[in-house]
Amino acid sequence: MTRLRRRESVLLYGGPKLGKTSLLLHLKWLLEQQRVLASDGLTVQYGDCVGAEVRERFLAGDLQRSSILLLDNCDHLLQHGFTKGKRLARGNGDGGPGRTMVWAGGRAWREFIRSERSGLTLAPVPLAILLSGEARALVKPELTTDQADAILSYGGTHPYVLKILRARMIADPTTDPAHMVGAVQIRLAPFFQACLEAVREPVERTLLDYLIRHPGPINPRQAAQALGLPTVKPAADTLCYLGLISRWNLNEGAMLHASCRLFNDWYGAHTGQPG
């Protein structure tokens, strides 16, 4: 909100099911509820680039009549002429006069924006999985403490995984957690596959392997030493915004953790690596 009020355009990026759409829709609601639009003569619009009509209208400049445009799933623009020299009829997607945009997408979109080809200068806003307190607050309503503990022990702090586990437990609260988890893991397999496909660089895969095998949180410097690398920061940054690991600061410093048992077990079975 602060960046939008300053008329800064934003690159919002994160892995599959990490909350990009929910955040954009919440931003739209906040802007409308706080009446900052009407008082300033501004308008806001949300568009999802998954739809061909939205892409065509955007590339033609029809969506950019709004003062604030929230554009979702921008990765789809890369497949439909955005990178092929097609000039946009808008001209001001990076905070130029009279227009502010939030461009939301995944890894492909982030890498395009960071390249010289995009011609856009955006303030980066990466998403990440939840902190422990946020994760507990998400799953706790309608569940007992024991049920919430069981969900968190399997789902880690990924919001989408937790929501699926929570919904399953609410639907059948007497189900044995181990049986429930098996069914949920099967349902989540396509999602897990999409997350893994976004891990492209060998060093990212190496770090992910190591963190999944490691029994708990570890300092990034210790992880780098164990892997014989000068640093793991770029790989850790990527795995964090993809939602595959968490990173937070404790008294002993920054820590990395692959905490989603469901994904870790699926990964081990899928790749032959011990989870």
Secondary structure as UniProt FT lines:
FT   HELIX           2..5
FT   TURN            6..7
FT   STRAND          10..13
FT   TURN            16..17
FT   HELIX           20..33
FT   TURN            34..35
FT   HELIX           36..40
FT   STRAND          44..48
FT   TURN            49..50
FT   HELIX           52..60
FT   HELIX           63..65
FT   STRAND          68..72
FT   HELIX           74..79
FT   TURN            80..85
FT   TURN            97..98
FT   STRAND          100..105
FT   HELIX           107..114
FT   TURN            116..117
FT   STRAND          123..126
FT   HELIX           132..139
FT   TURN            141..142
FT   HELIX           145..155
FT   TURN            156..157
FT   HELIX           159..171
FT   TURN            173..174
FT   HELIX           177..197
FT   HELIX           202..213
FT   HELIX           220..227
FT   HELIX           233..241
FT   TURN            242..243
FT   STRAND          246..250
FT   TURN            251..252
FT   STRAND          253..257
FT   HELIX           261..271
//
